[in-house]
Amino acid sequence: MPAKAPSLYPSQSRLLCALGLRLREARLRRRFTVTQVAQRASVSRPTLNKVEQGDATVTMGTYLRVLVVLGLEKNLDLLAADDPVGRRLQDAELGVPRRAPKRKTGSAPATPVEGDAP
């Protein structure tokens, strides 16, 4: 039974389709056939066709295996490497001083008595 495609916004679908197209173009520039890339990535030809179409049902691991075959896996390191929004949120949180918990008043701390277990 084929996997059910996750619901994507149109902009997300366009991103996946563009990724698939770029992977196809990279394969063609290297003069690899669909069969060669599919075998090297340990996927079927129809699955590789889905990757090149930007199908959302294909797993991230399959996309990664295709990137490795094409020698493009290092590009994955660039994703989310620069996160200005996250950095600003993190910096904003650093500016908030944290208070120590309030001490209970009125009772002195208990002193251990000989023979008591620690």
C-alpha positions as CSV (number, residue, x, y, z in Angstrom):
1,M,0.0,0.0,0.0
2,P,1.5,3.3,-1.0
3,A,2.3,5.9,1.7
4,K,-0.2,8.7,2.1
5,A,1.3,12.0,1.1
6,P,1.5,14.5,4.0
7,S,-0.5,17.7,3.6
8,L,1.8,20.4,2.4
9,Y,1.2,24.1,1.6
10,P,1.7,24.9,-2.1
11,S,4.9,26.8,-1.3
12,Q,6.3,23.6,0.4
13,S,5.3,21.5,-2.6
14,R,7.1,23.9,-4.9
15,L,10.2,23.6,-2.8
16,L,10.2,19.8,-3.0
17,C,9.5,19.8,-6.7
18,A,12.4,22.3,-7.2
19,L,14.7,20.0,-5.1
20,G,13.7,17.0,-7.2
21,L,14.4,18.9,-10.4
22,R,17.8,20.0,-9.1
23,L,18.7,16.4,-8.2
24,R,17.6,15.2,-11.7
25,E,19.7,17.9,-13.3
26,A,22.7,16.9,-11.1
27,R,22.3,13.3,-12.2
28,L,22.1,14.3,-15.9
29,R,25.2,16.5,-15.6
30,R,27.1,13.5,-14.2
31,R,25.7,11.4,-17.0
32,F,24.3,8.8,-14.6
33,T,21.3,6.8,-15.7
34,V,18.3,6.4,-13.4
35,T,19.2,2.7,-13.0
36,Q,22.8,3.5,-11.9
37,V,21.7,6.0,-9.3
38,A,18.9,3.8,-8.1
39,Q,21.2,0.8,-7.7
40,R,23.9,2.9,-5.9
41,A,21.3,4.5,-3.6
42,S,19.7,1.1,-2.9
43,V,16.3,2.2,-4.1
44,S,14.0,1.2,-6.9
45,R,13.8,3.1,-10.1
46,P,10.2,4.2,-9.4
47,T,11.4,5.6,-6.0
48,L,14.2,7.5,-7.7
49,N,11.6,8.9,-10.1
50,K,9.5,10.0,-7.1
51,V,12.6,11.7,-5.6
52,E,13.2,13.6,-8.9
53,Q,9.6,14.6,-8.9
54,G,9.8,16.0,-5.3
55,D,7.3,13.5,-3.9
56,A,6.6,14.1,-0.3
57,T,6.0,10.4,0.5
58,V,9.7,9.6,0.0
59,T,11.7,9.5,3.2
60,M,14.4,11.9,4.1
61,G,16.8,9.0,4.2
62,T,16.1,8.2,0.6
63,Y,16.8,11.8,-0.4
64,L,20.0,11.6,1.6
65,R,21.1,8.4,-0.2
66,V,20.6,10.0,-3.5
67,L,22.5,13.1,-2.4
68,V,25.4,10.8,-1.4
69,V,25.4,9.0,-4.8
70,L,25.6,12.4,-6.5
71,G,28.3,13.7,-4.1
72,L,26.1,16.5,-2.8
73,E,25.7,15.3,0.8
74,K,27.9,18.1,2.2
75,N,25.2,20.6,1.0
76,L,23.0,19.2,3.8
77,D,25.3,20.8,6.3
78,L,24.3,24.2,5.0
79,L,20.6,23.7,6.0
80,A,19.7,25.7,9.0
81,A,23.4,26.5,9.7
82,D,22.6,30.2,9.9
83,D,19.6,30.7,12.1
84,P,19.2,34.5,12.7
85,V,15.7,34.2,14.2
86,G,16.7,31.4,16.5
87,R,19.8,33.3,17.6
88,R,17.7,36.4,18.4
89,L,15.3,34.4,20.4
90,Q,18.1,32.7,22.3
91,D,19.8,36.1,23.0
92,A,16.5,37.6,24.2
93,E,16.1,34.7,26.7
94,L,19.6,35.2,28.0
95,G,18.8,38.8,29.0
96,V,16.2,37.7,31.5
97,P,17.8,37.3,35.0
98,R,16.7,34.3,36.9
99,R,16.0,34.5,40.6
100,A,17.1,32.0,43.1
101,P,14.2,30.3,44.9
102,K,13.0,32.0,48.0
103,R,14.2,30.6,51.3
104,K,11.7,29.5,53.8
105,T,11.9,31.7,56.9
106,G,11.0,30.9,60.5
107,S,12.7,27.5,60.9
108,A,16.4,26.8,61.2
109,P,17.9,24.1,59.2
110,A,17.9,20.7,60.9
111,T,21.2,19.5,62.3
112,P,22.0,15.9,62.0
113,V,21.9,13.9,65.2
114,E,24.5,11.2,65.9
115,G,23.3,7.9,64.7
116,D,21.0,9.3,62.0
117,A,21.6,8.1,58.4
118,P,22.6,10.8,56.0
